[in-house]
Amino acid sequence: MPESLLSVPPLLIPAGTPRAGVEWSVSEGLTPYTPAIAAMEARAHAIHDGTAGECVWLVEHPPTYTAGTSAKPEDLKDARFPAVPAGRGGKWTYHGPGQRVAYAMLDLTRPHGPVPARDIRAYVHALEEWMIRALWRFNIRGERREGRVGIWVVRPGGAEEKIGAIGVRVTRWVSWHGLALNLEPDLSHFGGIVPCGIAEHGVTSLHALGVLITMEELDSALMSAWDEVFG
């Protein structure tokens, strides 16, 4: 665990609503990033020990740059916001208001619907499918790209922009971290980093694409799409 986490006051994942065997919890307001990591890690350990159930935790964070295990220092171009080591896979990403972050803490020793047990590649593919199906509910076609984890949309004219990021960690076959889907974040905030190490493509959001839905509507789409992918 990074030393910075050792002095962080504990943050409990709030009680949620069971849904198809998985507890769903939604935090109001902005959840500080570093305590959220500690809360996720504690929940992952409890799942492994059999003292807590699986959980999907939906949050928004204050503006934060987070570094995955493959992040390059030079890809942090302007540290205008706190830069925090995340401990997940991947490179630099941004979290902030208007972005729905979904943390999935699952026991991967068992299957989840069509997602087989102990198959991290299949699990990441399922997270991508989850975003694709949620976006399709708003007539947005999200697409995968070979060699680029996350979900992309194609603008008229052919420009590709990223709308959803994925970064996972698996500890003793329990997953934590998850995905970030852009509803209406300030897209200029991504300018302080090279998002996911990819400089040649931009970043977009549902609102930038003209889909002016609420966070509650996006959460509803994520919940129903979850049942299709992991149910």
Beta strands, then each sheet from edge to edge (+ up, - down):
strand 1: 17-19
strand 2: 22-26
strand 3: 55-59
strand 4: 64-67
strand 5: 83-85
strand 6: 92-95
strand 7: 99-105
strand 8: 143-145
strand 9: 148-154
strand 10: 160-171
strand 11: 174-182
strand 12: 202-203
sheet 1: 1+ 2- 3- 7+ 11- 10+ 9- 8+
sheet 2: 1+ 2- 3- 7+ 11- 10+ 12+
sheet 3: 5+ 4+ 6-
end
